[in-house]
Amino acid sequence: MNEYLPELTIKMTDDFGHSILLTQAHCGEDSVVEIHPLHLRFMCEKLGLFPRNDEQLAKENRTLTRRNGLLADRLNRLADLLDSNRSADISSLQASARAGADLASEFRQEHADSRVESGLAGDDARRP
């Protein structure tokens, strides 16, 4: 397969298995870059142009499921405190609620950071 775009030629080669040869002409000189198809896939995934592989998605799903379980446990403990301590010190209930909120904020920030690192999110993902 040979493709030509203005100032850029893309050619598949048989060197070292298969590779992609990019040649760009600029000011009368050619610049050449040879990349492996796996590198191209990785770049496309990082830029959000190509979906990540199923293994990555499954890992993220397991992580989110575990984190949701942690939050549910924290909220259930808070509900138990409210049920069993109708006259309890409000500061302990507030501390428990704040701990759950802090945990949720941390999970949200980690998720946003991972999306930014993988190139899947814009600037809005950086906001807490």
N, C-alpha and C positions, 0 to 999 in steps of 0.2 A: 504494500500500500504506500503510495506516494501522494502527498497532499502539498499544495502550495498556497500560502497566504502571502499577501504583500510583505516582502522582506523576510519571510519565514518559510523554510521548507521542512516538512516532517516526513521522515522516512523510517520504515521498519527495516531492521537489519537482522542477519542471522548470526552476528558476532556474539559469542558467549551465550548461546541459546537464542534468545530474542532480545533485542534492545531497540530503543527509539532514538533516532538521531535527529536532533533539532539543529538547523543551520540558519543563522540570521545574518543577512547582509546589511552592513551599516558603513557608510562612508567608504565604499569600495573594498572593505575587508569582511571576511566571513568569521563569525564566531560559532563554534560548534560545541554542543552539549550532548552527551550520550547518557541516557537514563534507562533503567530497567522498568518494565511495565508495573512492577509492584511499587516502585517509587512514585510513579504517576498516580496510581490508585491512592497511595498514602497522601499525596499532596491534595488530591481531589477530596478525600475524606476530611482532611484538616481544614479545607476551605469551605466545606459544607456543600460541595458540588456533587457529591456521590454519597449514597448512604453507607454508613459504617457496616462492618460485617456482623453477622448474627451473634457471634461469640461476644463481641463488645456490647451489643444491645442486651444480651442475656445477663452479662455481668452487671450492667447498670441497673437492670430490672431487679436483680437479686439485692443489690445495694439499697435501692429505693424501698423495696419490700421490707428489708431488715430495719431500715430507719423508720418507716411508718409503724412497724411493730414497737419500736422503742418509744415513739411518741404516744402510741395507744396505751402502752403500759404506764407511762408517766401520767397520762390523763386519768386512767383508771385508779391509780394511787391517789390522785387528787380527789376524785369523786368519793373514794372510800374514806378519806380524811373528812370530807364534808359530811358524809352520812354518819360517821361514828363520833364526830366531835362537834356537835351542834353548838356547844359553848366554848369551842377551842379558841386558842389565841389566834387572832386573825393574821398575825405576822408569820406564823408557820404555814398557813394556807397560802399567803401571798408568796412566800419563798418557794413553795412547791409549784405554784402556777408560773412564777418567774423562771424557775429551772426548766420547765417544759417549754416555755417561750424561747429561752436561750438555746435550747437544744434544736428547736425548729429553725431558728435563725441561722445557727451553725450549719445545719443540713442544707438550707437554702443557699447559703453563701458557697459552700463546697460544690454544690450542683452548678451554680452560676460560674464559678471559677473553672470547673472542668469543661463547661460549654465554651467559655472564652478560649481556653487552651486548645481545644480541638477545632476552633474556628466555626463553631455552630451557632454562635450568638453574637449579637451586636452589643453596643455600649450599654443597653438597658439591662443586660445580664450582670453587669458589674455592680448595680445598685443593690443594697441589702434589702 
